[in-house]
Structure formats: C-alpha cells, structure tokens
Amino acid sequence: MTTPLTEHDVRAELNAWLDNAWDPSIGLAAWRERLVSSGWAMPSWPVRWYGKGLPVWADKTVADEMRTAGVVGPPLGSGMSLAAPTLLEHATDDLNEQLLRPTLTGELRWCQLFSEPGAGSDLAGLTATATLDGDEWVVNGQKVWTTSAGHADMAMLVARTDWSAAKHHGISYFVLPMRQPGVEVRPIVQMNRHASFNEVFLTDARIPVGNLVGTLGDGWRIARTTLAHERTFATLRPPRYATDGPRHPVIVEAEAEAAEHFKTYIWYPQRAGRADLVVDRARARVVHTDPVVRQEIARLVSFALASEWTAARGRAARALGRPPGPEGSLGKLAASEVARRAARVHSLIAGAGALLTAGDDPSDAVIAEVLVSTPAQSIAGGTDEIQRNIIGEKILGLPREPSSDTDRPFRDHA
Ligand SMILES: Cc1cc2nc3c(=O)[nH]c(=O)nc-3n(C[C@H](O)[C@H](O)[C@H](O)COP(=O)(O)OP(=O)(O)OC[C@H]3O[C@@H](n4cnc5c(N)ncnc54)[C@H](O)[C@@H]3O)c2cc1C
C-alpha cells in the first residue's frame, strides 16, 4: 500500500524544486515558461497538460507556499479560472495544445462572451449566430456586459448554430479570437464611474473550424461547466511581493501585470460591501456605543462569518476533487446578502456622509462607492433569483419553476 501524499510532502517537493529553479533576475515570460514546464503552475492538472496529476488541494497548497516565499505564480483572470477548466474538460487535444500553455504563461488573456441584450438569466435564449463557411465559422450578433473585453485576446463564446433545434440544443461553444476586424468592443460606463465591462458587436467575425469546444450543439452543457466555475471564483486583491531588497525584473513585471488586471476589478472589494470596515467606521464616527448600530454590526459580522465558512466548505469540497456543484449558489447568494447588509450598515453609520464624493470625503468616498457597487454583486455570475431557483430545484428538490420552453425549433420562439 502506498502512503497518501500529504501537504508536507508537496511543500517539501516544491521547495526543493524552487531552491534550484527560482531566479528573480530573469524576466516574467522566461520564469513562467520554467514554471509551466515544471508542472508546478497548476499541479492538479494532468501531466500531459503541464500539471503533475496531484489532487486538487495541491493547487492551493502550492499557491500559498509560493506566495509566502515571494515567488511569482500563474496569471490571474478568467483564462485560468474559467476558460482553462472548461477546455480541460471538453476541448480536443489539438485545441488544448494551442491554448493551455499560453494561457498558463499569461500570454493569452480571456473574456466571456455569454450574455446578450435579450439573454442574461435566460442565457439559452441567445441569438448570436455562428454559420459554417468553408473551414471557418462566421459569427454575427451582439454580446453585452463582457468584463475585460478590451484587454482580451480570446473569448469563450456561446452562439446558436442550429435554429431548427430546440432552445437548449442548437447552441455551440467556441473559442473566438478577439483581435480581428469583425469584433468591435465598446466600453460601458457604470454608475460607480468605472468602465469594467463592454458591449461587443460581432459582424462576420471569424473562428477557425477547430475552435469548436466539445461537439456541435452541446454548447449549453459546456457553458454550464464555465458557469459552475464562475460561482466559485473570487479574487479581489492583487498578490503582494516583498517591497524591501532589490526590485528584481520578474517581480516588477508581475506587479505591472497584476496592476493592469486589477484596473478592471478595482471596485470589486466595494461591490462585496466592505463588511471589514464597519467596526472602524463606527468608532471613527463615534457611533459604536449606539445600541442600534452595535446590534446591526453584530448581525452583519456574524452573517458575514457564517457565509465565509460556507464558502470555505465549498473550497474544501473542491480541494477533495469534487466538481463545483449547486452549493456554489449558496455561497453566491450569501455573498449578495452580505454586500446588501453591509451597504445598509455603512449608511446607518455614515448618514449623509455616505453621499460624499472623493476629495470631500476623508475616506476617499469608499462608502459612496460601496452604495453604488453592491447591486452588481447580486447580478454578476447569475442573479439572486436564479441562485434561489437552483437551490430550490437542485438542493431542496422542489418542483421545477414553470417554463415556456418547449421542444419546438428555436426559430419558432424568436
Ligand atoms: C459586474 C458584472 C460583470 C459581468 N460580466 C459578464 C461577462 O464577463 N460576460 C458575460 O457574458 N456576462 C457578464 N455579466 C452579465 C450577467 O451574467 C447578467 O447581467 C446576468 O446573468 C443577468 O442577466 P440580465 O442582466 O440580462 O438580467 P435579466 O435576466 O433580464 O434579469 C432581470 C431581472 O429578472 C429576474 N429574473 C430573470 N429570470 C428569472 C427567473 N427565471 N426567475 C426569477 N427571476 C428572474 C432577475 O433575477 C433580475 O432581477 C456581468 C454582469 C455584472 C453585473
């Protein structure tokens, strides 16, 4: 019988490799090539795909160990969190050969072309259409709310390929190259003044025939893999490297890469409600002795802690190798509730001061930004109502919600 691998073993093996391999004097691209070739970038991935075939928990152990050692890891973003897991599960070897390595090195950046003006919660009602023309797919239609579309090289795209099939069956999943004339990206300015997402207009955009993920017409099932990973994904703050000592090239480049990435997500901590700030804010405004304020803070903080533990349970299940399931909806819904409650408690503490803008407010209008950003928490990645439907149907076993979807060809719906 072989002894099971422990976290200690993984750390020891990683550190033995780092002792020889980590060289902060080389550039980011050279370091990432070395990291990816070693299998330590994503150790749970198959050996064939730049991993070590270790259990899923090893990814977190290795990421934590590298962070503590000040070593640069794989890039952030939807390429690693959404595209790569979807490709690993569903794409052909040829496509994985082309895309996984440059995604791991950070050479390819990704966005997610799912939502449309008439298809958000009801994503399967999408109408962007892909038609085969020789050895290319030609795509026409409009996507919306696409985060980071302006920076992306590649997109996960769902498009209709068969209008005579029923709603959920005529959809296919593609990898669309973003940098081409048929793709026009227009930023949307939000009420919190950031412009993180975009409208994307697709006019005769071209996709090589080999960029179909999975089989034709199976796009709905594959999109659900991506969405399940999205409900478990939350990276709100950039990695920190040691600031003392020499400024090595790999660190300087990795910090610049993270800073660029986080420009899009700079308001995401505020979107989550900033429950971490309430106690200090109450003290600063000397309302921490008010019994109503104290009660509201206690309610918020205990709910936030309970929901953090729910999220930790989800992470533990993932670490054991279970695929993300409906429990992701519990965490997603709890995160919305924390954000809403935190916004209310911040308003109670700040009073009219919550309306001050940057420059007038000593705390740089963080609370004003919380108030206008928290609605996004309960929309992005599937709205609260949709999470409740999933919990009702998949966890509680309640009857399915009434649906007008039928087996009729989708063209008769539209
Ligand atoms: C910060 C942020 C980032 C995003 N990034 C991306 C991205 O990168 N790529 C992408 O493709 N999309 C992205 N989105 C879009 C997001 O996925 C959609 O906004 C979301 O799925 C909701 O769709 P919708 O906006 O069309 O609202 P709708 O679906 O029109 O919903 C309107 C209202 O009706 C309710 N409703 C709808 N259906 C039901 C139902 N069956 N039962 C009960 N209530 C229902 C909803 O809960 C909501 O309150 C992003 C959104 C946000 C806020």
The ligand as a Tripos MOL2 file, in Angstrom:
@<TRIPOS>MOLECULE
LIG
   53    58     1     0     0
SMALL
NO_CHARGES

@<TRIPOS>ATOM
      1 C1        -20.1600   43.0250  -12.6790 C.3       1 LIG1
      2 C2        -20.7330   42.2020  -13.7960 C.ar      1 LIG1
      3 C3        -19.8760   41.5280  -14.6660 C.ar      1 LIG1
      4 C4        -20.3980   40.7530  -15.7080 C.ar      1 LIG1
      5 N1        -19.5210   40.1340  -16.5670 N.ar      1 LIG1
      6 C5        -20.0190   39.3910  -17.6000 C.ar      1 LIG1
      7 C6        -19.1300   38.7780  -18.5370 C.ar      1 LIG1
      8 O1        -17.8940   38.9170  -18.4530 O.2       1 LIG1
      9 N2        -19.6430   38.0560  -19.5530 N.ar      1 LIG1
     10 C7        -20.9990   37.8750  -19.6920 C.ar      1 LIG1
     11 O2        -21.4050   37.1770  -20.6350 O.2       1 LIG1
     12 N3        -21.8820   38.4780  -18.8480 N.ar      1 LIG1
     13 C8        -21.4230   39.2260  -17.8070 C.ar      1 LIG1
     14 N4        -22.3000   39.8400  -16.9270 N.ar      1 LIG1
     15 C9        -23.7350   39.7390  -17.1890 C.3       1 LIG1
     16 C10       -24.5130   38.8600  -16.2000 C.3       1 LIG1
     17 O3        -24.2040   37.4920  -16.3950 O.3       1 LIG1
     18 C11       -26.0050   39.1560  -16.4400 C.3       1 LIG1
     19 O4        -26.2290   40.5140  -16.1220 O.3       1 LIG1
     20 C12       -26.8870   38.2790  -15.5560 C.3       1 LIG1
     21 O5        -26.8280   36.9400  -15.9820 O.3       1 LIG1
     22 C13       -28.3580   38.7540  -15.5550 C.3       1 LIG1
     23 O6        -28.8440   38.9090  -16.8400 O.3       1 LIG1
     24 P1        -29.5760   40.2660  -17.2920 P.3       1 LIG1
     25 O7        -28.7090   41.4140  -16.9040 O.co2     1 LIG1
     26 O8        -29.9460   40.1030  -18.7090 O.co2     1 LIG1
     27 O9        -30.8850   40.3520  -16.3880 O.3       1 LIG1
     28 P2        -32.2610   39.6010  -16.6530 P.3       1 LIG1
     29 O10       -32.0060   38.1650  -16.9000 O.co2     1 LIG1
     30 O11       -33.0300   40.3600  -17.6840 O.co2     1 LIG1
     31 O12       -32.9750   39.7440  -15.2480 O.3       1 LIG1
     32 C14       -33.7620   40.8730  -14.8480 C.3       1 LIG1
     33 C15       -34.4380   40.5300  -13.5130 C.3       1 LIG1
     34 O13       -35.3640   39.4300  -13.6800 O.3       1 LIG1
     35 C16       -35.0720   38.3850  -12.7710 C.3       1 LIG1
     36 N5        -35.3170   37.0770  -13.3700 N.ar      1 LIG1
     37 C17       -34.9410   36.6790  -14.6110 C.ar      1 LIG1
     38 N6        -35.2840   35.3830  -14.8190 N.ar      1 LIG1
     39 C18       -35.8710   34.9450  -13.6780 C.ar      1 LIG1
     40 C19       -36.4440   33.7030  -13.2670 C.ar      1 LIG1
     41 N7        -36.4450   32.6420  -14.0830 N.pl3     1 LIG1
     42 N8        -36.9610   33.6100  -12.0080 N.ar      1 LIG1
     43 C20       -36.9540   34.6780  -11.1660 C.ar      1 LIG1
     44 N9        -36.4470   35.9020  -11.5180 N.ar      1 LIG1
     45 C21       -35.9040   36.0280  -12.7510 C.ar      1 LIG1
     46 C22       -33.5940   38.5470  -12.4550 C.3       1 LIG1
     47 O14       -33.2430   37.9490  -11.2350 O.3       1 LIG1
     48 C23       -33.4350   40.0680  -12.4350 C.3       1 LIG1
     49 O15       -33.8170   40.5890  -11.1930 O.3       1 LIG1
     50 C24       -21.8160   40.6310  -15.8770 C.ar      1 LIG1
     51 C25       -22.6830   41.3200  -15.0190 C.ar      1 LIG1
     52 C26       -22.1600   42.1000  -13.9860 C.ar      1 LIG1
     53 C27       -23.1210   42.8340  -13.0800 C.3       1 LIG1
@<TRIPOS>BOND
     1     1     2 1
     2     2     3 ar
     3     2    52 ar
     4     3     4 ar
     5     4     5 ar
     6     4    50 ar
     7     5     6 ar
     8     6     7 ar
     9     6    13 1
    10     7     8 2
    11     7     9 ar
    12     9    10 ar
    13    10    11 2
    14    10    12 ar
    15    12    13 ar
    16    13    14 ar
    17    14    15 1
    18    14    50 ar
    19    15    16 1
    20    16    17 1
    21    16    18 1
    22    18    19 1
    23    18    20 1
    24    20    21 1
    25    20    22 1
    26    22    23 1
    27    23    24 1
    28    24    25 2
    29    24    26 1
    30    24    27 1
    31    27    28 1
    32    28    29 2
    33    28    30 1
    34    28    31 1
    35    31    32 1
    36    32    33 1
    37    33    34 1
    38    33    48 1
    39    34    35 1
    40    35    36 1
    41    35    46 1
    42    36    37 ar
    43    36    45 ar
    44    37    38 ar
    45    38    39 ar
    46    39    40 ar
    47    39    45 ar
    48    40    41 1
    49    40    42 ar
    50    42    43 ar
    51    43    44 ar
    52    44    45 ar
    53    46    47 1
    54    46    48 1
    55    48    49 1
    56    50    51 ar
    57    51    52 ar
    58    52    53 1
@<TRIPOS>SUBSTRUCTURE
     1 LIG1         1 GROUP 0 **** ****
